[in-house]
Amino acid sequence: MLVVHVKSKNSANTVLDVDSSNGSFNLEVRRVPDGLRSGSQVDAEAGELVASRNLMPDDGWRFLPLAEFDNTTAIVVPAGGTFALSAELKRGEDYEAAEQIVHVPR
């Protein structure tokens, strides 16, 4: 099992309202292919999609100035795999994204 913790922060001094009418907050988990040679570049968007989660609550988010939000979800993945995680928060034309590569031991 893979437990994913996504931390969001409004670093602006204004309130940001984000909901499904003006934005999205998604998490994708993709399997990194086995057997890559040393020095190979990992393309986080090219692997097999294992899971996709909509992290946006039904009533959206209201980010107060300098506020932080924590979001956690659990995803069942096979042991021994390597996975590329990508979280993306969009609001209109603006977006923030974070990526991480993790290995789940056997």
Helices and strands as residue ranges (DSSP letters): E 2-9, E 16-18, E 23-31, E 48-54, E 61-63, E 68-75, E 82-91, E 94-103
